Amino acid sequence: MNWEPAYALLLFASTFITFFASIGMARYHSHKKAYIIVSIILNLSILFFFKYFNWAAENVTIILSWLGISMHVPEFKVLLPVGISFYIFQALGYSIDVYYGKVKVERNFFRYALFVSFFPQLVAGPIERSTNLLQQFYKKHSFSSDFAINGCLMMLWGYFMKLVVADRVGLYVDSVYNNVNYHSGSSLALATILFSIQIYCDFAGYTYIAIGCARIMGFKLMDNFHRPYFSTSVKDFWHRWHISFSTWLRDYVYIPLGGSRCSKLVNYRNLLLTFFISGIWHGAAWTFVIWGTIHGFCLIFEKIFNVKSETKNIGKKICKILSTFIIVNLAWIFFRANNLSDAIIVFKTISTTLFSSLFIDKTTLFYSFIGIFILLLGDILLEYQIIKINNKNHLLLFSMASIFLISVILLLGVFDGGQFIYFQF
């Protein structure tokens, strides 16, 4: 409301629609299909108008011009409301759960409104489930020192990921990707690798801040990241990356389409359609659609050739991690490029001048690599559970980690960086 007061009405509208649609499903059981259809259509219509209308109109105009038909579609000058994709999907998830009988209908409007607009995760997730967060609003919460300590440390780690790594790395990434015509393949390749780190630290950083903030108040939000660049396959990557969104697509798109309990061709169709939706959810641009579709095709490839994520052989595991990281990075090119033509230029330049002169901003890269080293060390310790936390060393480790992270943030943090990347989705 502080940014654009009228846009608060969209949050209220989605809350109002899904709340009363769910009440209707519980009261008029024989008509519940009509209620869920109305709820889905109205919510997706709000999302379509504010996020996709101008893009869709532009593409329709181009297609018609190819057919020799001239048509002018008015362009609406609207700003994309912050967090609209997140809270609409969260509200829709609740109403779909009510439809399938997975959760009891919530009859207290204010409790349900709190679920949709819970402030720590409102603008960029995690996309919470009513089976988790809404049920916690029935319990009385009192202060817990363990929750507060754990929450503060998670927030500090989130601020470190955002300020020290993501925003610092972003200085180099933006300087290269905003001028792709003037950089060599080596510079673009480095910028692409650094972008993969930037978007991870930017998005996961926000998530840890949100989860930590909620934890301090006594609430447990679902995990959203599980060290995705240790993935050994693209399938494994989506078990670790934006978990609340990937599981939302699995439960409300992929499985209702038939999931894997169908013929192979239909299953491949379901995967492609699910990841097409994943791409377009991120933004109204063909670059996002291509990014999502690439991941869909990769999952189909892994199914066809029965690619396994698990392996006990260390050499094979390292090779799987590296190959998955390369595939994910190639897809990130479309995600980060300002437009489709820029993405094509990046691919062409990397493929032709990969081992050419490298554009180096020594100061930015030096501080970036310090942050990346600390990040990698922390993720390795967590991934392989090298440090065991117990009651005796809990407070000591918290104190040491807090002092260290605060010092690093103050010394290396970029405090005039941009907003969180996923705020735009």
Secondary structure, DSSP 8 states (H G I E B T S, - for coil): --S-GGGHHHHHHHHHHHHHHHHHHHH-GGGHHHHHHHHHHHHHHHHIIIIIHHHHHHHHHHHHHHTT-------------TTHHHHHHHHHHHHHHHHTTSS-----HHHHHHHHH-GGGTTT-----IIIIIHHTTS-----HHHHHHHHHHHHHHHIIIIIIIHHHHHHHHHHHTTGGGS-HHHHHHHHHHHHHHHHHHHHHHHHHHHHHHHHTT-------S-GGG-SSHHHHHHHSSHHHHHHHIIIIIHHHTTTSS-HHHHHHHHHHHHHHHHHHH-SSHHHHHHHHHHHHHHHHHHHTT--S--S-HHHHHHHHHHHHHHHHHHHHHHHSSSHHHHHHHHHHHHHHTTS-----HHHHHHHHHHHHHHHHHHHHHHTT-S---HHHHHHHHHHHHHHHHHHHHHH--TT----GGGG-
